[in-house]
């Protein structure tokens, strides 16, 4: 299982929100590159980079941060937050993203999102499934749709999607453990899906459980920044 550290960006700075609430913002580092290099030095190979300004604005904003991290590290960066148009997609890949994550766009502009899958290939496009009470949330989690998670996944896996980041908003940023039952249920119904768990990881035991469930990857954010999980521990886990 890949350990995928998260860097969330507001105004060019590395921050974390609690349950997607922009009012509950904490700045952890003024320089995201410093953080990314620490992950790279520990032997981690992937990074989940989220443009929170972009998610709110509905268009890519912090592409210069992406460009800097991609050009100055060898991390495999998946980039999300506000990608709503072909122009946004072009900017993301030109600035060095190896994959992009689309959540709101998949719900609100399905045809555009599926066109990205067709033109870019399913290796480059990750479906973002942000979940609240098993229904899909959109717009930086500011609104909940009427779409059930498994219906959403069934639709897009039938269209060729291979990768999905599934975030349980009720767990995000609370450091109370991940939604293991939810992920196990998803993988039971979609065994070929490369499922990346996101939200709630609070310690190394949580990561062991997600690996045992069969997740392709697990995103770790606040647990690192709050010192619940050390980069050294992640390095050791990754080499097992």
DOZA-151107 format. One record per residue (C-alpha): x, y, z; residue in three letters. Coordinates in Angstrom, 2 decimals, m for minus. Example, Ala and Ser with C-alpha at 12.3 -4.5 7.8 and 13.67 -1.06 7.14 Angstrom:
BEGIN
x/y/z/residuo
12.30/m4.50/7.80/ALA
13.67/m1.06/7.14/SER
This chain:
BEGIN
x/y/z/residuo
0.00/0.00/0.00/UNK
1.25/3.46/m0.86/UNK
1.51/6.00/1.93/UNK
0.49/9.29/0.33/UNK
1.17/12.40/2.41/UNK
m1.14/15.34/1.79/UNK
m0.28/18.99/1.33/UNK
m3.27/21.34/1.26/UNK
m2.62/24.82/m0.07/UNK
m4.26/28.13/0.82/UNK
m2.52/31.33/m0.34/UNK
0.58/29.32/m1.18/UNK
0.95/27.95/2.37/UNK
0.68/24.42/3.73/UNK
m2.50/24.22/5.83/UNK
m5.03/21.72/7.18/UNK
m8.76/22.14/7.58/UNK
m11.05/20.21/9.91/UNK
m13.95/18.48/8.12/UNK
m13.41/20.74/5.13/UNK
m14.27/23.87/7.11/UNK
m12.30/26.86/5.82/UNK
m12.95/28.64/9.14/UNK
m11.03/25.86/10.90/UNK
m7.73/26.49/9.14/UNK
m4.32/25.87/10.65/UNK
m1.10/26.90/8.88/UNK
1.67/24.32/9.32/UNK
4.38/25.67/7.06/UNK
4.83/28.79/4.96/UNK
6.82/26.78/2.41/UNK
5.20/23.63/0.93/UNK
8.46/22.72/m0.84/UNK
10.19/22.29/2.52/UNK
7.45/19.84/3.55/UNK
7.55/17.97/0.24/UNK
11.32/17.56/0.42/UNK
11.02/16.08/3.89/UNK
8.62/13.46/2.51/UNK
10.93/12.74/m0.43/UNK
13.98/12.43/1.83/UNK
12.09/9.82/3.88/UNK
11.69/7.66/0.78/UNK
8.03/8.41/0.15/UNK
7.27/8.48/m3.55/UNK
3.81/10.04/m3.81/UNK
2.12/13.29/m2.82/UNK
m1.51/14.38/m2.73/UNK
m1.55/18.13/m3.41/UNK
m4.83/19.99/m2.97/UNK
m5.50/23.54/m4.11/UNK
m8.06/24.62/m1.50/UNK
m8.26/28.12/m2.97/UNK
m9.03/26.47/m6.30/UNK
m11.68/24.21/m4.79/UNK
m13.47/27.27/m3.45/UNK
m13.01/29.39/m6.58/UNK
m13.91/26.65/m9.06/UNK
m10.69/27.04/m11.06/UNK
m7.03/26.22/m10.57/UNK
m5.28/28.88/m8.45/UNK
m2.10/27.53/m6.84/UNK
m0.53/26.06/m9.97/UNK
2.80/27.78/m9.23/UNK
3.08/25.70/m6.05/UNK
2.47/22.55/m8.09/UNK
5.07/23.61/m10.65/UNK
7.64/24.28/m7.93/UNK
7.10/20.99/m6.14/UNK
7.08/18.97/m9.36/UNK
10.26/20.60/m10.69/UNK
12.22/20.44/m7.43/UNK
11.25/16.94/m6.22/UNK
10.76/13.57/m7.91/UNK
7.46/12.94/m6.12/UNK
4.55/11.47/m8.07/UNK
2.05/14.28/m7.51/UNK
m1.67/13.91/m7.84/UNK
m3.29/17.31/m7.93/UNK
m6.86/18.31/m7.12/UNK
m8.98/21.27/m6.17/UNK
m10.96/23.37/m8.61/UNK
m10.24/21.57/m11.87/UNK
m13.38/22.34/m13.86/UNK
m12.26/22.91/m17.45/UNK
m9.92/21.63/m20.16/UNK
m7.78/24.72/m19.53/UNK
m7.40/23.77/m15.84/UNK
m6.45/20.22/m16.80/UNK
m3.85/21.48/m19.28/UNK
m2.30/23.78/m16.67/UNK
m2.13/20.97/m14.09/UNK
m0.31/18.57/m16.40/UNK
1.95/21.27/m17.85/UNK
2.93/22.23/m14.29/UNK
3.99/18.67/m13.52/UNK
1.04/16.77/m12.09/UNK
1.32/13.04/m12.82/UNK
m2.36/12.51/m12.04/UNK
m5.29/14.80/m11.35/UNK
m8.19/14.21/m9.00/UNK
m11.66/15.32/m10.06/UNK
m14.60/15.22/m7.68/UNK
m17.02/18.09/m8.20/UNK
m16.43/18.07/m11.96/UNK
m17.32/14.37/m12.11/UNK
m20.67/15.10/m10.47/UNK
m21.54/18.37/m12.17/UNK
m19.96/17.88/m15.60/UNK
m19.79/14.12/m16.10/UNK
m19.25/14.32/m19.87/UNK
m16.23/16.60/m19.50/UNK
m14.72/14.36/m16.83/UNK
m15.22/11.22/m18.94/UNK
m13.65/13.03/m21.89/UNK
m10.57/13.57/m19.71/UNK
m10.48/9.83/m18.98/UNK
m10.69/9.08/m22.70/UNK
m8.14/11.65/m23.86/UNK
m5.62/11.40/m21.00/UNK
m6.06/7.72/m20.13/UNK
m7.41/6.22/m16.92/UNK
m3.92/6.04/m15.40/UNK
m3.85/9.84/m15.18/UNK
m7.35/10.57/m13.85/UNK
m8.41/9.84/m10.27/UNK
m12.06/9.96/m9.31/UNK
m12.55/12.00/m6.15/UNK
m15.38/10.55/m4.05/UNK
m15.93/12.79/m1.04/UNK
m18.58/11.21/1.13/UNK
m20.96/12.39/3.82/UNK
m23.40/9.75/5.14/UNK
m22.53/7.66/2.07/UNK
m23.61/10.45/m0.30/UNK
m21.25/12.40/m2.52/UNK
m20.28/15.93/m1.44/UNK
m18.99/18.57/m3.86/UNK
m17.61/22.10/m4.05/UNK
m14.85/21.73/m1.48/UNK
m17.37/19.78/0.66/UNK
m19.59/22.83/0.93/UNK
m22.60/21.02/m0.49/UNK
m23.94/17.44/m0.45/UNK
m25.45/15.84/m3.56/UNK
m28.19/13.18/m3.77/UNK
m25.80/10.68/m5.33/UNK
m25.02/7.50/m3.36/UNK
m21.34/6.51/m3.20/UNK
m21.71/3.05/m4.69/UNK
m23.93/4.25/m7.54/UNK
m21.30/6.90/m8.25/UNK
m18.50/4.32/m8.27/UNK
m20.47/1.86/m10.38/UNK
m21.11/4.50/m13.02/UNK
m17.50/5.58/m13.31/UNK
m15.83/2.17/m13.04/UNK
m18.06/1.06/m15.93/UNK
m16.60/4.03/m17.85/UNK
m13.03/2.88/m17.20/UNK
m12.02/4.65/m13.99/UNK
m9.27/2.70/m12.17/UNK
m8.33/5.04/m9.33/UNK
m10.51/6.58/m6.64/UNK
m9.71/8.71/m3.61/UNK
m12.54/8.20/m1.15/UNK
m12.73/10.69/1.72/UNK
m15.19/10.32/4.57/UNK
m15.78/13.95/5.53/UNK
m17.11/12.96/8.94/UNK
m13.65/11.58/9.76/UNK
m11.45/14.17/8.10/UNK
m9.07/16.06/10.34/UNK
m10.45/14.54/13.55/UNK
m7.70/11.92/14.09/UNK
m10.22/9.29/15.21/UNK
m9.47/6.52/12.75/UNK
m10.43/5.86/9.15/UNK
m13.72/4.50/7.77/UNK
m12.53/0.90/7.59/UNK
m16.01/m0.61/7.23/UNK
m16.86/1.74/4.38/UNK
m13.64/0.94/2.49/UNK
m14.00/m2.82/3.06/UNK
m17.55/m2.65/1.70/UNK
m16.43/m0.66/m1.36/UNK
m13.63/m3.13/m2.14/UNK
m15.99/m6.06/m1.74/UNK
m18.22/m4.58/m4.46/UNK
m15.38/m3.16/m6.58/UNK
m12.40/m5.52/m6.07/UNK
m10.43/m4.16/m9.04/UNK
m10.66/m0.52/m7.94/UNK
m7.39/1.10/m6.84/UNK
m8.94/2.64/m3.75/UNK
m7.08/5.37/m1.89/UNK
m8.42/5.94/1.61/UNK
m8.51/9.49/2.94/UNK
m9.62/10.99/6.23/UNK
m9.17/10.05/9.86/UNK
m5.77/8.33/9.89/UNK
m4.43/8.98/13.38/UNK
m1.63/6.44/13.95/UNK
0.32/3.60/12.37/UNK
m2.31/1.02/13.40/UNK
m4.83/2.80/11.19/UNK
m2.48/2.36/8.24/UNK
m1.96/m1.33/8.97/UNK
m5.75/m1.83/9.00/UNK
m6.16/m0.02/5.67/UNK
m3.40/m2.11/4.12/UNK
m5.03/m5.30/5.40/UNK
m8.40/m4.24/3.94/UNK
m6.69/m4.03/0.55/UNK
m6.49/m0.30/m0.10/UNK
m4.13/0.73/m2.90/UNK
m3.07/3.80/m0.91/UNK
m3.78/5.85/2.18/UNK
m3.57/9.62/2.43/UNK
m2.06/10.95/5.63/UNK
m2.29/14.61/6.50/UNK
m3.04/15.97/9.95/UNK
m1.54/12.94/11.72/UNK
1.86/13.91/10.32/UNK
1.54/17.61/11.02/UNK
0.31/17.03/14.58/UNK
3.13/14.55/15.30/UNK
0.86/11.50/15.72/UNK
2.77/9.74/12.95/UNK
6.43/10.46/12.21/UNK
7.99/10.54/8.79/UNK
10.48/7.94/10.09/UNK
7.60/5.55/10.90/UNK
6.16/6.06/7.42/UNK
9.55/5.34/5.88/UNK
9.76/2.07/7.83/UNK
6.18/1.08/6.91/UNK
6.86/1.82/3.25/UNK
9.89/m0.48/3.17/UNK
8.09/m3.48/4.68/UNK
